[in-house]
Amino acid sequence: MEFSIQQTPNPNAVKFSGNSKFLEGRLSARAGDDHESPLAKELLSIDGVESIFGFEDFITVNKTADSDWNDLIPAIEKALDTHVQ
């Protein structure tokens, strides 16, 4: 699946949109949460990811203020590639 990356008004949030639906319903979690979704677990295990929110064909990732998107985006893309068919 292909993803587009979109900046948001919040510099600590980036939206990843897929070219088709990849989530069933809503996904919302914060670092430290115990979540059943393998995608949520992997995204939240990335150092610097603070929270995620998604619905059907997009997911928004929020980072900690001291994290750098140049480090996070490749890890996020890898997690999405692993869990989204």
HTML snippet that shows the backbone in 3Dmol.js (N, CA, C, O; Angstrom):
<script src="https://3Dmol.org/build/3Dmol-min.js"></script>
<div id="view" style="width:600px;height:400px;position:relative"></div>
<script>
const pdb = `
ATOM      1  N   MET A   1       0.849  -1.180   0.000  1.00  0.00           N
ATOM      2  CA  MET A   1       0.000   0.000   0.000  1.00  0.00           C
ATOM      3  C   MET A   1       0.892   1.241   0.000  1.00  0.00           C
ATOM      4  O   MET A   1       1.962   1.256   0.609  1.00  0.00           O
ATOM      5  N   GLU A   2       0.441   2.248  -0.677  1.00  0.00           N
ATOM      6  CA  GLU A   2       1.173   3.505  -0.712  1.00  0.00           C
ATOM      7  C   GLU A   2       0.573   4.483   0.285  1.00  0.00           C
ATOM      8  O   GLU A   2      -0.640   4.520   0.492  1.00  0.00           O
ATOM      9  N   PHE A   3       1.449   5.276   0.900  1.00  0.00           N
ATOM     10  CA  PHE A   3       1.037   6.277   1.881  1.00  0.00           C
ATOM     11  C   PHE A   3       1.526   7.645   1.448  1.00  0.00           C
ATOM     12  O   PHE A   3       2.618   7.787   0.898  1.00  0.00           O
ATOM     13  N   SER A   4       0.704   8.644   1.702  1.00  0.00           N
ATOM     14  CA  SER A   4       1.165  10.021   1.546  1.00  0.00           C
ATOM     15  C   SER A   4       1.352  10.583   2.953  1.00  0.00           C
ATOM     16  O   SER A   4       0.644  10.210   3.888  1.00  0.00           O
ATOM     17  N   ILE A   5       2.300  11.466   3.077  1.00  0.00           N
ATOM     18  CA  ILE A   5       2.608  12.077   4.364  1.00  0.00           C
ATOM     19  C   ILE A   5       2.221  13.543   4.280  1.00  0.00           C
ATOM     20  O   ILE A   5       2.653  14.265   3.381  1.00  0.00           O
ATOM     21  N   GLN A   6       1.397  13.975   5.237  1.00  0.00           N
ATOM     22  CA  GLN A   6       0.908  15.347   5.224  1.00  0.00           C
ATOM     23  C   GLN A   6       1.237  16.036   6.544  1.00  0.00           C
ATOM     24  O   GLN A   6       0.999  15.489   7.621  1.00  0.00           O
ATOM     25  N   GLN A   7       1.779  17.227   6.444  1.00  0.00           N
ATOM     26  CA  GLN A   7       1.998  18.049   7.630  1.00  0.00           C
ATOM     27  C   GLN A   7       0.643  18.493   8.168  1.00  0.00           C
ATOM     28  O   GLN A   7      -0.330  18.582   7.419  1.00  0.00           O
ATOM     29  N   THR A   8       0.584  18.764   9.436  1.00  0.00           N
ATOM     30  CA  THR A   8      -0.630  19.275  10.064  1.00  0.00           C
ATOM     31  C   THR A   8      -0.305  20.641  10.679  1.00  0.00           C
ATOM     32  O   THR A   8       0.863  21.026  10.731  1.00  0.00           O
ATOM     33  N   PRO A   9      -1.305  21.369  11.137  1.00  0.00           N
ATOM     34  CA  PRO A   9      -1.013  22.641  11.808  1.00  0.00           C
ATOM     35  C   PRO A   9      -0.158  22.458  13.070  1.00  0.00           C
ATOM     36  O   PRO A   9       0.531  23.385  13.496  1.00  0.00           O
ATOM     37  N   ASN A  10      -0.206  21.280  13.655  1.00  0.00           N
ATOM     38  CA  ASN A  10       0.597  20.973  14.840  1.00  0.00           C
ATOM     39  C   ASN A  10       1.953  20.444  14.374  1.00  0.00           C
ATOM     40  O   ASN A  10       1.988  19.402  13.719  1.00  0.00           O
ATOM     41  N   PRO A  11       3.069  21.105  14.677  1.00  0.00           N
ATOM     42  CA  PRO A  11       4.376  20.633  14.223  1.00  0.00           C
ATOM     43  C   PRO A  11       4.786  19.290  14.826  1.00  0.00           C
ATOM     44  O   PRO A  11       5.729  18.656  14.353  1.00  0.00           O
ATOM     45  N   ASN A  12       4.079  18.860  15.867  1.00  0.00           N
ATOM     46  CA  ASN A  12       4.378  17.570  16.485  1.00  0.00           C
ATOM     47  C   ASN A  12       3.462  16.452  15.999  1.00  0.00           C
ATOM     48  O   ASN A  12       3.444  15.371  16.587  1.00  0.00           O
ATOM     49  N   ALA A  13       2.698  16.699  14.930  1.00  0.00           N
ATOM     50  CA  ALA A  13       1.792  15.697  14.377  1.00  0.00           C
ATOM     51  C   ALA A  13       1.936  15.620  12.861  1.00  0.00           C
ATOM     52  O   ALA A  13       2.027  16.639  12.177  1.00  0.00           O
ATOM     53  N   VAL A  14       1.955  14.389  12.352  1.00  0.00           N
ATOM     54  CA  VAL A  14       2.004  14.143  10.917  1.00  0.00           C
ATOM     55  C   VAL A  14       0.939  13.106  10.583  1.00  0.00           C
ATOM     56  O   VAL A  14       0.739  12.138  11.317  1.00  0.00           O
ATOM     57  N   LYS A  15       0.256  13.329   9.455  1.00  0.00           N
ATOM     58  CA  LYS A  15      -0.823  12.437   9.021  1.00  0.00           C
ATOM     59  C   LYS A  15      -0.311  11.551   7.883  1.00  0.00           C
ATOM     60  O   LYS A  15       0.267  12.036   6.911  1.00  0.00           O
ATOM     61  N   PHE A  16      -0.535  10.247   8.027  1.00  0.00           N
ATOM     62  CA  PHE A  16      -0.202   9.263   7.001  1.00  0.00           C
ATOM     63  C   PHE A  16      -1.519   8.771   6.412  1.00  0.00           C
ATOM     64  O   PHE A  16      -2.331   8.169   7.115  1.00  0.00           O
ATOM     65  N   SER A  17      -1.732   9.026   5.128  1.00  0.00           N
ATOM     66  CA  SER A  17      -2.961   8.612   4.454  1.00  0.00           C
ATOM     67  C   SER A  17      -2.645   7.495   3.480  1.00  0.00           C
ATOM     68  O   SER A  17      -1.672   7.570   2.730  1.00  0.00           O
ATOM     69  N   GLY A  18      -3.473   6.453   3.495  1.00  0.00           N
ATOM     70  CA  GLY A  18      -3.292   5.339   2.578  1.00  0.00           C
ATOM     71  C   GLY A  18      -4.143   5.500   1.339  1.00  0.00           C
ATOM     72  O   GLY A  18      -5.086   6.291   1.319  1.00  0.00           O
ATOM     73  N   ASN A  19      -3.806   4.740   0.298  1.00  0.00           N
ATOM     74  CA  ASN A  19      -4.585   4.807  -0.934  1.00  0.00           C
ATOM     75  C   ASN A  19      -5.813   3.900  -0.885  1.00  0.00           C
ATOM     76  O   ASN A  19      -6.561   3.808  -1.858  1.00  0.00           O
ATOM     77  N   SER A  20      -6.016   3.230   0.252  1.00  0.00           N
ATOM     78  CA  SER A  20      -7.236   2.458   0.491  1.00  0.00           C
ATOM     79  C   SER A  20      -7.405   2.289   2.002  1.00  0.00           C
ATOM     80  O   SER A  20      -6.507   2.617   2.778  1.00  0.00           O
ATOM     81  N   LYS A  21      -8.543   1.786   2.400  1.00  0.00           N
ATOM     82  CA  LYS A  21      -8.841   1.588   3.822  1.00  0.00           C
ATOM     83  C   LYS A  21      -7.906   0.532   4.410  1.00  0.00           C
ATOM     84  O   LYS A  21      -7.777  -0.560   3.857  1.00  0.00           O
ATOM     85  N   PHE A  22      -7.254   0.853   5.525  1.00  0.00           N
ATOM     86  CA  PHE A  22      -6.377  -0.110   6.172  1.00  0.00           C
ATOM     87  C   PHE A  22      -6.688  -0.314   7.652  1.00  0.00           C
ATOM     88  O   PHE A  22      -6.081  -1.169   8.297  1.00  0.00           O
ATOM     89  N   LEU A  23      -7.608   0.446   8.188  1.00  0.00           N
ATOM     90  CA  LEU A  23      -8.052   0.263   9.573  1.00  0.00           C
ATOM     91  C   LEU A  23      -9.540  -0.059   9.580  1.00  0.00           C
ATOM     92  O   LEU A  23     -10.305   0.457   8.766  1.00  0.00           O
ATOM     93  N   GLU A  24      -9.927  -0.904  10.492  1.00  0.00           N
ATOM     94  CA  GLU A  24     -11.348  -1.174  10.711  1.00  0.00           C
ATOM     95  C   GLU A  24     -11.810  -0.248  11.825  1.00  0.00           C
ATOM     96  O   GLU A  24     -11.573  -0.509  13.004  1.00  0.00           O
ATOM     97  N   GLY A  25     -12.465   0.827  11.441  1.00  0.00           N
ATOM     98  CA  GLY A  25     -12.941   1.772  12.447  1.00  0.00           C
ATOM     99  C   GLY A  25     -11.842   2.675  12.948  1.00  0.00           C
ATOM    100  O   GLY A  25     -10.942   3.061  12.202  1.00  0.00           O
ATOM    101  N   ARG A  26     -11.926   3.006  14.226  1.00  0.00           N
ATOM    102  CA  ARG A  26     -11.081   4.021  14.858  1.00  0.00           C
ATOM    103  C   ARG A  26      -9.959   3.362  15.650  1.00  0.00           C
ATOM    104  O   ARG A  26     -10.147   2.298  16.239  1.00  0.00           O
ATOM    105  N   LEU A  27      -8.794   3.998  15.661  1.00  0.00           N
ATOM    106  CA  LEU A  27      -7.649   3.553  16.450  1.00  0.00           C
ATOM    107  C   LEU A  27      -7.096   4.762  17.173  1.00  0.00           C
ATOM    108  O   LEU A  27      -6.724   5.750  16.540  1.00  0.00           O
ATOM    109  N   SER A  28      -7.037   4.693  18.497  1.00  0.00           N
ATOM    110  CA  SER A  28      -6.526   5.801  19.293  1.00  0.00           C
ATOM    111  C   SER A  28      -5.779   5.239  20.494  1.00  0.00           C
ATOM    112  O   SER A  28      -6.316   4.405  21.224  1.00  0.00           O
ATOM    113  N   ALA A  29      -4.548   5.686  20.706  1.00  0.00           N
ATOM    114  CA  ALA A  29      -3.765   5.190  21.835  1.00  0.00           C
ATOM    115  C   ALA A  29      -2.629   6.165  22.150  1.00  0.00           C
ATOM    116  O   ALA A  29      -2.203   6.948  21.301  1.00  0.00           O
ATOM    117  N   ARG A  30      -2.157   6.094  23.383  1.00  0.00           N
ATOM    118  CA  ARG A  30      -1.033   6.911  23.850  1.00  0.00           C
ATOM    119  C   ARG A  30       0.101   5.994  24.297  1.00  0.00           C
ATOM    120  O   ARG A  30      -0.131   4.843  24.668  1.00  0.00           O
ATOM    121  N   ALA A  31       1.310   6.503  24.260  1.00  0.00           N
ATOM    122  CA  ALA A  31       2.455   5.743  24.758  1.00  0.00           C
ATOM    123  C   ALA A  31       2.168   5.295  26.188  1.00  0.00           C
ATOM    124  O   ALA A  31       1.687   6.078  27.006  1.00  0.00           O
ATOM    125  N   GLY A  32       2.462   4.052  26.478  1.00  0.00           N
ATOM    126  CA  GLY A  32       2.201   3.504  27.800  1.00  0.00           C
ATOM    127  C   GLY A  32       0.881   2.770  27.900  1.00  0.00           C
ATOM    128  O   GLY A  32       0.669   2.005  28.841  1.00  0.00           O
ATOM    129  N   ASP A  33      -0.030   2.994  26.924  1.00  0.00           N
ATOM    130  CA  ASP A  33      -1.297   2.265  26.903  1.00  0.00           C
ATOM    131  C   ASP A  33      -1.045   0.807  26.533  1.00  0.00           C
ATOM    132  O   ASP A  33      -0.112   0.495  25.793  1.00  0.00           O
ATOM    133  N   ASP A  34      -1.881  -0.074  27.055  1.00  0.00           N
ATOM    134  CA  ASP A  34      -1.858  -1.474  26.654  1.00  0.00           C
ATOM    135  C   ASP A  34      -2.930  -1.633  25.583  1.00  0.00           C
ATOM    136  O   ASP A  34      -4.123  -1.617  25.886  1.00  0.00           O
ATOM    137  N   HIS A  35      -2.510  -1.785  24.346  1.00  0.00           N
ATOM    138  CA  HIS A  35      -3.460  -1.831  23.233  1.00  0.00           C
ATOM    139  C   HIS A  35      -3.365  -3.174  22.538  1.00  0.00           C
ATOM    140  O   HIS A  35      -2.274  -3.728  22.399  1.00  0.00           O
ATOM    141  N   GLU A  36      -4.504  -3.704  22.097  1.00  0.00           N
ATOM    142  CA  GLU A  36      -4.526  -5.014  21.445  1.00  0.00           C
ATOM    143  C   GLU A  36      -4.076  -4.975  19.990  1.00  0.00           C
ATOM    144  O   GLU A  36      -3.706  -6.015  19.444  1.00  0.00           O
ATOM    145  N   SER A  37      -4.093  -3.830  19.353  1.00  0.00           N
ATOM    146  CA  SER A  37      -3.715  -3.723  17.951  1.00  0.00           C
ATOM    147  C   SER A  37      -2.198  -3.872  17.777  1.00  0.00           C
ATOM    148  O   SER A  37      -1.433  -3.134  18.398  1.00  0.00           O
ATOM    149  N   PRO A  38      -1.756  -4.824  16.935  1.00  0.00           N
ATOM    150  CA  PRO A  38      -0.308  -4.952  16.674  1.00  0.00           C
ATOM    151  C   PRO A  38       0.282  -3.684  16.068  1.00  0.00           C
ATOM    152  O   PRO A  38       1.418  -3.321  16.375  1.00  0.00           O
ATOM    153  N   LEU A  39      -0.482  -3.005  15.208  1.00  0.00           N
ATOM    154  CA  LEU A  39       0.006  -1.752  14.619  1.00  0.00           C
ATOM    155  C   LEU A  39       0.203  -0.696  15.695  1.00  0.00           C
ATOM    156  O   LEU A  39       1.237  -0.029  15.724  1.00  0.00           O
ATOM    157  N   ALA A  40      -0.772  -0.536  16.576  1.00  0.00           N
ATOM    158  CA  ALA A  40      -0.655   0.435  17.669  1.00  0.00           C
ATOM    159  C   ALA A  40       0.545   0.108  18.543  1.00  0.00           C
ATOM    160  O   ALA A  40       1.312   1.001  18.903  1.00  0.00           O
ATOM    161  N   LYS A  41       0.713  -1.160  18.886  1.00  0.00           N
ATOM    162  CA  LYS A  41       1.846  -1.563  19.733  1.00  0.00           C
ATOM    163  C   LYS A  41       3.168  -1.195  19.087  1.00  0.00           C
ATOM    164  O   LYS A  41       4.055  -0.652  19.745  1.00  0.00           O
ATOM    165  N   GLU A  42       3.305  -1.489  17.798  1.00  0.00           N
ATOM    166  CA  GLU A  42       4.576  -1.199  17.135  1.00  0.00           C
ATOM    167  C   GLU A  42       4.821   0.297  17.009  1.00  0.00           C
ATOM    168  O   GLU A  42       5.926   0.769  17.277  1.00  0.00           O
ATOM    169  N   LEU A  43       3.798   1.049  16.604  1.00  0.00           N
ATOM    170  CA  LEU A  43       3.986   2.499  16.486  1.00  0.00           C
ATOM    171  C   LEU A  43       4.344   3.126  17.827  1.00  0.00           C
ATOM    172  O   LEU A  43       5.230   3.977  17.899  1.00  0.00           O
ATOM    173  N   LEU A  44       3.664   2.711  18.878  1.00  0.00           N
ATOM    174  CA  LEU A  44       3.915   3.300  20.199  1.00  0.00           C
ATOM    175  C   LEU A  44       5.231   2.824  20.814  1.00  0.00           C
ATOM    176  O   LEU A  44       5.714   3.416  21.779  1.00  0.00           O
ATOM    177  N   SER A  45       5.807   1.767  20.264  1.00  0.00           N
ATOM    178  CA  SER A  45       7.107   1.304  20.763  1.00  0.00           C
ATOM    179  C   SER A  45       8.262   2.094  20.157  1.00  0.00           C
ATOM    180  O   SER A  45       9.402   1.962  20.602  1.00  0.00           O
ATOM    181  N   ILE A  46       7.979   2.911  19.151  1.00  0.00           N
ATOM    182  CA  ILE A  46       9.015   3.735  18.527  1.00  0.00           C
ATOM    183  C   ILE A  46       9.348   4.877  19.484  1.00  0.00           C
ATOM    184  O   ILE A  46       8.474   5.641  19.891  1.00  0.00           O
ATOM    185  N   ASP A  47      10.617   4.975  19.829  1.00  0.00           N
ATOM    186  CA  ASP A  47      11.061   6.024  20.746  1.00  0.00           C
ATOM    187  C   ASP A  47      10.761   7.390  20.150  1.00  0.00           C
ATOM    188  O   ASP A  47      11.232   7.714  19.059  1.00  0.00           O
ATOM    189  N   GLY A  48       9.981   8.188  20.860  1.00  0.00           N
ATOM    190  CA  GLY A  48       9.618   9.526  20.410  1.00  0.00           C
ATOM    191  C   GLY A  48       8.170   9.651  19.978  1.00  0.00           C
ATOM    192  O   GLY A  48       7.668  10.764  19.822  1.00  0.00           O
ATOM    193  N   VAL A  49       7.480   8.517  19.777  1.00  0.00           N
ATOM    194  CA  VAL A  49       6.056   8.573  19.427  1.00  0.00           C
ATOM    195  C   VAL A  49       5.258   8.708  20.715  1.00  0.00           C
ATOM    196  O   VAL A  49       5.399   7.898  21.631  1.00  0.00           O
ATOM    197  N   GLU A  50       4.421   9.732  20.777  1.00  0.00           N
ATOM    198  CA  GLU A  50       3.642  10.023  21.981  1.00  0.00           C
ATOM    199  C   GLU A  50       2.226   9.464  21.913  1.00  0.00           C
ATOM    200  O   GLU A  50       1.720   8.925  22.898  1.00  0.00           O
ATOM    201  N   SER A  51       1.580   9.594  20.742  1.00  0.00           N
ATOM    202  CA  SER A  51       0.214   9.087  20.600  1.00  0.00           C
ATOM    203  C   SER A  51      -0.110   8.895  19.129  1.00  0.00           C
ATOM    204  O   SER A  51       0.580   9.408  18.248  1.00  0.00           O
ATOM    205  N   ILE A  52      -1.189   8.135  18.881  1.00  0.00           N
ATOM    206  CA  ILE A  52      -1.657   7.898  17.524  1.00  0.00           C
ATOM    207  C   ILE A  52      -3.177   8.011  17.489  1.00  0.00           C
ATOM    208  O   ILE A  52      -3.861   7.748  18.478  1.00  0.00           O
ATOM    209  N   PHE A  53      -3.683   8.408  16.332  1.00  0.00           N
ATOM    210  CA  PHE A  53      -5.119   8.419  16.109  1.00  0.00           C
ATOM    211  C   PHE A  53      -5.346   8.116  14.637  1.00  0.00           C
ATOM    212  O   PHE A  53      -4.732   8.733  13.767  1.00  0.00           O
ATOM    213  N   GLY A  54      -6.225   7.170  14.363  1.00  0.00           N
ATOM    214  CA  GLY A  54      -6.504   6.837  12.974  1.00  0.00           C
ATOM    215  C   GLY A  54      -7.942   6.431  12.770  1.00  0.00           C
ATOM    216  O   GLY A  54      -8.649   6.070  13.712  1.00  0.00           O
ATOM    217  N   PHE A  55      -8.364   6.496  11.514  1.00  0.00           N
ATOM    218  CA  PHE A  55      -9.697   6.053  11.137  1.00  0.00           C
ATOM    219  C   PHE A  55      -9.668   5.631   9.678  1.00  0.00           C
ATOM    220  O   PHE A  55      -9.401   6.444   8.793  1.00  0.00           O
ATOM    221  N   GLU A  56      -9.940   4.375   9.435  1.00  0.00           N
ATOM    222  CA  GLU A  56     -10.048   3.752   8.120  1.00  0.00           C
ATOM    223  C   GLU A  56      -8.832   3.950   7.220  1.00  0.00           C
ATOM    224  O   GLU A  56      -8.032   3.022   7.102  1.00  0.00           O
ATOM    225  N   ASP A  57      -8.646   5.100   6.580  1.00  0.00           N
ATOM    226  CA  ASP A  57      -7.561   5.242   5.606  1.00  0.00           C
ATOM    227  C   ASP A  57      -6.482   6.254   6.007  1.00  0.00           C
ATOM    228  O   ASP A  57      -5.696   6.690   5.166  1.00  0.00           O
ATOM    229  N   PHE A  58      -6.445   6.624   7.284  1.00  0.00           N
ATOM    230  CA  PHE A  58      -5.368   7.522   7.729  1.00  0.00           C
ATOM    231  C   PHE A  58      -5.007   7.232   9.184  1.00  0.00           C
ATOM    232  O   PHE A  58      -5.786   6.669   9.953  1.00  0.00           O
ATOM    233  N   ILE A  59      -3.789   7.643   9.519  1.00  0.00           N
ATOM    234  CA  ILE A  59      -3.361   7.599  10.917  1.00  0.00           C
ATOM    235  C   ILE A  59      -2.492   8.826  11.165  1.00  0.00           C
ATOM    236  O   ILE A  59      -1.598   9.136  10.378  1.00  0.00           O
ATOM    237  N   THR A  60      -2.759   9.507  12.251  1.00  0.00           N
ATOM    238  CA  THR A  60      -1.966  10.673  12.647  1.00  0.00           C
ATOM    239  C   THR A  60      -1.088  10.259  13.811  1.00  0.00           C
ATOM    240  O   THR A  60      -1.559   9.683  14.792  1.00  0.00           O
ATOM    241  N   VAL A  61       0.185  10.557  13.690  1.00  0.00           N
ATOM    242  CA  VAL A  61       1.159  10.225  14.721  1.00  0.00           C
ATOM    243  C   VAL A  61       1.621  11.524  15.363  1.00  0.00           C
ATOM    244  O   VAL A  61       2.007  12.468  14.675  1.00  0.00           O
ATOM    245  N   ASN A  62       1.577  11.559  16.689  1.00  0.00           N
ATOM    246  CA  ASN A  62       2.076  12.702  17.452  1.00  0.00           C
ATOM    247  C   ASN A  62       3.387  12.308  18.101  1.00  0.00           C
ATOM    248  O   ASN A  62       3.504  11.230  18.684  1.00  0.00           O
ATOM    249  N   LYS A  63       4.370  13.186  17.999  1.00  0.00           N
ATOM    250  CA  LYS A  63       5.686  12.910  18.572  1.00  0.00           C
ATOM    251  C   LYS A  63       5.918  13.751  19.816  1.00  0.00           C
ATOM    252  O   LYS A  63       5.209  14.725  20.067  1.00  0.00           O
ATOM    253  N   THR A  64       6.906  13.367  20.579  1.00  0.00           N
ATOM    254  CA  THR A  64       7.324  14.193  21.701  1.00  0.00           C
ATOM    255  C   THR A  64       8.039  15.423  21.145  1.00  0.00           C
ATOM    256  O   THR A  64       8.575  15.385  20.037  1.00  0.00           O
ATOM    257  N   ALA A  65       8.045  16.489  21.897  1.00  0.00           N
ATOM    258  CA  ALA A  65       8.612  17.756  21.426  1.00  0.00           C
ATOM    259  C   ALA A  65      10.098  17.660  21.080  1.00  0.00           C
ATOM    260  O   ALA A  65      10.577  18.384  20.206  1.00  0.00           O
ATOM    261  N   ASP A  66      10.824  16.782  21.751  1.00  0.00           N
ATOM    262  CA  ASP A  66      12.263  16.688  21.518  1.00  0.00           C
ATOM    263  C   ASP A  66      12.654  15.667  20.448  1.00  0.00           C
ATOM    264  O   ASP A  66      13.843  15.474  20.192  1.00  0.00           O
ATOM    265  N   SER A  67      11.687  15.018  19.825  1.00  0.00           N
ATOM    266  CA  SER A  67      11.958  14.045  18.770  1.00  0.00           C
ATOM    267  C   SER A  67      12.041  14.740  17.422  1.00  0.00           C
ATOM    268  O   SER A  67      11.520  15.841  17.243  1.00  0.00           O
ATOM    269  N   ASP A  68      12.705  14.079  16.469  1.00  0.00           N
ATOM    270  CA  ASP A  68      12.907  14.643  15.134  1.00  0.00           C
ATOM    271  C   ASP A  68      12.166  13.783  14.106  1.00  0.00           C
ATOM    272  O   ASP A  68      12.327  12.563  14.084  1.00  0.00           O
ATOM    273  N   TRP A  69      11.355  14.421  13.256  1.00  0.00           N
ATOM    274  CA  TRP A  69      10.611  13.688  12.235  1.00  0.00           C
ATOM    275  C   TRP A  69      11.540  12.938  11.291  1.00  0.00           C
ATOM    276  O   TRP A  69      11.171  11.876  10.790  1.00  0.00           O
ATOM    277  N   ASN A  70      12.734  13.460  11.035  1.00  0.00           N
ATOM    278  CA  ASN A  70      13.675  12.767  10.146  1.00  0.00           C
ATOM    279  C   ASN A  70      14.063  11.397  10.681  1.00  0.00           C
ATOM    280  O   ASN A  70      14.375  10.496   9.902  1.00  0.00           O
ATOM    281  N   ASP A  71      14.048  11.230  11.985  1.00  0.00           N
ATOM    282  CA  ASP A  71      14.335   9.931  12.599  1.00  0.00           C
ATOM    283  C   ASP A  71      13.074   9.068  12.685  1.00  0.00           C
ATOM    284  O   ASP A  71      13.135   7.852  12.505  1.00  0.00           O
ATOM    285  N   LEU A  72      11.939   9.701  12.959  1.00  0.00           N
ATOM    286  CA  LEU A  72      10.707   8.954  13.199  1.00  0.00           C
ATOM    287  C   LEU A  72      10.027   8.449  11.934  1.00  0.00           C
ATOM    288  O   LEU A  72       9.545   7.317  11.912  1.00  0.00           O
ATOM    289  N   ILE A  73       9.977   9.250  10.895  1.00  0.00           N
ATOM    290  CA  ILE A  73       9.199   8.877   9.703  1.00  0.00           C
ATOM    291  C   ILE A  73       9.641   7.543   9.100  1.00  0.00           C
ATOM    292  O   ILE A  73       8.774   6.736   8.767  1.00  0.00           O
ATOM    293  N   PRO A  74      10.938   7.263   8.940  1.00  0.00           N
ATOM    294  CA  PRO A  74      11.305   5.942   8.396  1.00  0.00           C
ATOM    295  C   PRO A  74      10.823   4.778   9.281  1.00  0.00           C
ATOM    296  O   PRO A  74      10.396   3.749   8.758  1.00  0.00           O
ATOM    297  N   ALA A  75      10.885   4.927  10.593  1.00  0.00           N
ATOM    298  CA  ALA A  75      10.428   3.873  11.500  1.00  0.00           C
ATOM    299  C   ALA A  75       8.909   3.706  11.426  1.00  0.00           C
ATOM    300  O   ALA A  75       8.401   2.586  11.493  1.00  0.00           O
ATOM    301  N   ILE A  76       8.191   4.811  11.288  1.00  0.00           N
ATOM    302  CA  ILE A  76       6.730   4.765  11.163  1.00  0.00           C
ATOM    303  C   ILE A  76       6.343   4.092   9.849  1.00  0.00           C
ATOM    304  O   ILE A  76       5.452   3.243   9.823  1.00  0.00           O
ATOM    305  N   GLU A  77       7.011   4.469   8.761  1.00  0.00           N
ATOM    306  CA  GLU A  77       6.729   3.853   7.458  1.00  0.00           C
ATOM    307  C   GLU A  77       6.998   2.352   7.494  1.00  0.00           C
ATOM    308  O   GLU A  77       6.240   1.572   6.917  1.00  0.00           O
ATOM    309  N   LYS A  78       8.062   1.947   8.160  1.00  0.00           N
ATOM    310  CA  LYS A  78       8.375   0.516   8.280  1.00  0.00           C
ATOM    311  C   LYS A  78       7.259  -0.216   9.041  1.00  0.00           C
ATOM    312  O   LYS A  78       6.840  -1.300   8.636  1.00  0.00           O
ATOM    313  N   ALA A  79       6.780   0.379  10.143  1.00  0.00           N
ATOM    314  CA  ALA A  79       5.692  -0.236  10.914  1.00  0.00           C
ATOM    315  C   ALA A  79       4.426  -0.349  10.072  1.00  0.00           C
ATOM    316  O   ALA A  79       3.750  -1.377  10.101  1.00  0.00           O
ATOM    317  N   LEU A  80       4.105   0.702   9.325  1.00  0.00           N
ATOM    318  CA  LEU A  80       2.929   0.663   8.463  1.00  0.00           C
ATOM    319  C   LEU A  80       3.076  -0.398   7.378  1.00  0.00           C
ATOM    320  O   LEU A  80       2.130  -1.138   7.106  1.00  0.00           O
ATOM    321  N   ASP A  81       4.245  -0.480   6.760  1.00  0.00           N
ATOM    322  CA  ASP A  81       4.485  -1.500   5.732  1.00  0.00           C
ATOM    323  C   ASP A  81       4.341  -2.907   6.292  1.00  0.00           C
ATOM    324  O   ASP A  81       3.839  -3.803   5.613  1.00  0.00           O
ATOM    325  N   THR A  82       4.779  -3.100   7.526  1.00  0.00           N
ATOM    326  CA  THR A  82       4.709  -4.417   8.170  1.00  0.00           C
ATOM    327  C   THR A  82       3.278  -4.823   8.475  1.00  0.00           C
ATOM    328  O   THR A  82       2.923  -5.990   8.302  1.00  0.00           O
ATOM    329  N   HIS A  83       2.453  -3.896   8.920  1.00  0.00           N
ATOM    330  CA  HIS A  83       1.116  -4.229   9.431  1.00  0.00           C
ATOM    331  C   HIS A  83      -0.039  -3.926   8.496  1.00  0.00           C
ATOM    332  O   HIS A  83      -1.164  -4.357   8.747  1.00  0.00           O
ATOM    333  N   VAL A  84       0.217  -3.197   7.432  1.00  0.00           N
ATOM    334  CA  VAL A  84      -0.857  -2.818   6.513  1.00  0.00           C
ATOM    335  C   VAL A  84      -0.616  -3.479   5.169  1.00  0.00           C
ATOM    336  O   VAL A  84       0.439  -3.294   4.563  1.00  0.00           O
ATOM    337  N   GLN A  85      -1.575  -4.238   4.707  1.00  0.00           N
ATOM    338  CA  GLN A  85      -1.443  -4.957   3.442  1.00  0.00           C
ATOM    339  C   GLN A  85      -1.998  -4.155   2.299  1.00  0.00           C
ATOM    340  O   GLN A  85      -1.970  -4.609   1.155  1.00  0.00           O
TER     341      GLN A  85
END
`;
const viewer = $3Dmol.createViewer("view");
viewer.addModel(pdb, "pdb");
viewer.setStyle({}, {cartoon: {color: "spectrum"}});
viewer.zoomTo();
viewer.render();
</script>
